[in-house]
């Protein structure tokens, strides 16, 4: 009798494990299908972005060198590349940066 109970419990545990693995697999597949990758330039101030956009008119066509020029003028790193991968779906948290970092659900 102990053997039968043990066997049944083992089978139930395996069935639960397979079900959880299946749900995780579907969640990962869904995330991969809905993921968007974005790469762009981010700066501390809108004027710095504007400067980067105007630099090609001055003959510089390499975006990295344009970013370096803006950082040299500021004498610190104020611009750089940002690469983000996001899963599109219902927002779960919103964050605002206004000097006082704030996140809410």
Phi, psi and omega per residue, in radians:
X1 nan -0.766 3.100
X2 -0.990 -0.714 -3.115
X3 -1.094 -0.735 -3.127
X4 -1.145 -0.775 3.114
X5 -1.081 -0.789 3.120
X6 -1.057 -0.743 3.134
X7 -1.120 -0.755 3.127
X8 -1.127 -0.782 3.118
X9 -1.097 -0.694 3.098
X10 -1.108 -0.738 3.135
X11 -1.147 -0.696 3.094
X12 -1.122 -0.768 3.121
X13 -1.075 -0.757 3.106
X14 -1.118 -0.718 3.118
X15 -1.093 -0.725 3.079
X16 -1.127 -0.721 3.116
X17 -1.075 -0.765 3.116
X18 -1.120 -0.720 3.134
X19 -1.112 -0.768 3.115
X20 -1.133 -0.764 3.119
X21 -1.059 -0.681 3.129
X22 -1.143 -0.752 3.122
X23 -1.119 -0.744 3.125
X24 -1.111 -0.751 3.134
X25 -1.055 -0.773 3.123
X26 -1.152 -0.660 3.123
X27 -1.129 -0.734 3.125
X28 -1.145 -0.752 3.128
X29 -1.094 -0.739 3.121
X30 -1.091 -0.759 -3.141
X31 -1.100 -0.745 -3.134
X32 -1.148 -0.665 3.132
X33 -1.185 -0.575 -3.050
X34 -1.784 0.101 -3.133
X35 -1.358 2.431 3.047
X36 -2.146 2.358 -3.136
X37 -1.897 2.230 -3.104
X38 -2.250 2.324 3.052
X39 -2.211 2.345 -3.139
X40 -2.824 -3.067 3.139
X41 -1.728 2.405 3.087
X42 -2.244 2.418 -3.139
X43 -2.352 2.898 3.117
X44 -1.211 -0.555 -3.046
X45 -2.400 2.595 3.119
X46 -1.012 -0.578 -3.140
X47 -1.099 -0.577 3.132
X48 -1.215 -0.668 3.053
X49 -1.102 -0.758 3.128
X50 -1.037 -0.739 3.108
X51 -1.076 -0.765 3.125
X52 -1.066 -0.691 -3.137
X53 -1.207 -0.473 -3.130
X54 -1.524 -0.328 -3.095
X55 -1.024 -0.659 3.104
X56 -1.016 -0.503 3.093
X57 -1.174 -0.346 3.122
X58 -1.614 0.105 3.063
X59 1.805 -0.156 3.141
X60 -1.615 2.077 -3.085
X61 -1.886 -0.113 3.139
X62 -1.517 1.991 -3.106
X63 -1.014 -0.634 3.139
X64 -1.111 -0.700 3.122
X65 -1.207 -0.579 3.076
X66 -1.116 -0.750 3.097
X67 -1.093 -0.758 3.128
X68 -1.060 -0.688 3.128
X69 -1.100 -0.767 3.133
X70 -1.122 -0.717 3.113
X71 -1.144 -0.634 3.105
X72 -1.127 -0.753 3.129
X73 -1.096 -0.693 -3.130
X74 -1.346 -0.244 -3.102
X75 1.062 0.434 3.030
X76 -2.887 2.969 3.139
X77 -1.393 1.939 3.113
X78 -2.055 -0.263 3.137
X79 -2.348 2.684 3.088
X80 -3.005 3.111 3.079
X81 -1.505 2.514 3.053
X82 -2.238 2.261 3.124
X83 -2.115 2.156 -3.048
X84 -2.304 2.409 2.963
X85 -2.033 2.181 -3.083
X86 -2.234 2.579 3.054
X87 -1.730 2.104 -3.096
X88 -1.323 2.263 -3.126
X89 3.097 -2.834 3.135
X90 -1.203 2.237 3.109
X91 -1.102 2.418 3.092
X92 -1.947 -0.231 3.109
X93 -2.777 2.406 3.084
X94 -2.012 2.385 3.131
X95 -2.204 2.467 3.110
X96 -2.217 2.419 3.090
X97 -1.982 1.800 -3.121
X98 -2.274 0.597 -3.056
X99 1.639 -0.711 3.036
X100 -1.943 1.730 -3.112
X101 -1.018 2.306 -3.082
X102 -2.476 2.270 3.053
X103 -2.182 2.426 3.102
X104 -2.408 2.745 3.095
X105 -1.762 nan nan
